Every structure is written in structure tokens, then in C-alpha cells.
């Protein structure tokens, strides 16, 4: 059972046009613990890139020990190669960890790249996103 769903409201013109949520998912069976990031765009044509992959920048003094993604977590090849490079709307992106980097609610920064398909540009997004760690 997930511990907490936290939301980082997007405000200001300099911030990416996304609502980013983060949720800690405890380890289950062979699957390591994960932080599931979800991106909700303000516009229908905005997509989050799979490569470079979204990542979390933890506050100073916190070190997260990454774990390998389970085989079933690898995205299957999609029918349209142009769409395969982006997360599907509502699709979570999971970052796997051997152990939580701390306890309590922390606010790492979600760093990701996103593109406008209709306008033909891509940008880097950085959004603080609170997440509750066990």
C-alpha cells in the first residue's frame, strides 16, 4: 500500500507547465522500493521524454542508493516509434531504490525533459515535489 501521494503545484511563468506528483512505493516481492513520478501537462501536446530519464535531485546530505529496475518495468516496444520516446499521459515513471534516502517528508527536485510536438521544441523542467519516506 502506498504511503502518501504528494503534489507540487506548478506556479509562475518560469516553471514547467506540469503538475508533478511523487509517491513512495515500498518493496514487494522481488520488486525494489520505488518513487513513482507522474506528470500531468497543462497542454495536450506536451510529452515527457523517456531519455534522458526523469530523475530526482535529493536535498543536501541525502544520498539515495539506486536499485536496478525489475525486468517487467522495462517499457515494451510501442507501435509508433515516435511515441515510444515519451511517457504516455498518466503513465508513472518509477525510480527504484535499495533503501529510502531518509525518513519523513522530503522535497527533492524532479528533473525531466519535455517536448511540444506541435511547436517542435524541447525544454528541461525542474519542479520540487514532496514525497513521504517511511
Buried (B, 14 or more C-beta within 10 A) or exposed (E): EEBEEBBBEBEEEEBBBBBBBBBBBEBEEEBBBBBBBBBBBEEEEBBBBBEEEBBBEBEEEBEBEEBEBBEEEEEEEEEEEEEEEBBEEEBBBBBBBEEBBBEEEBEBBBBBBBBBBEEEEEEEBEBBBBBBBE
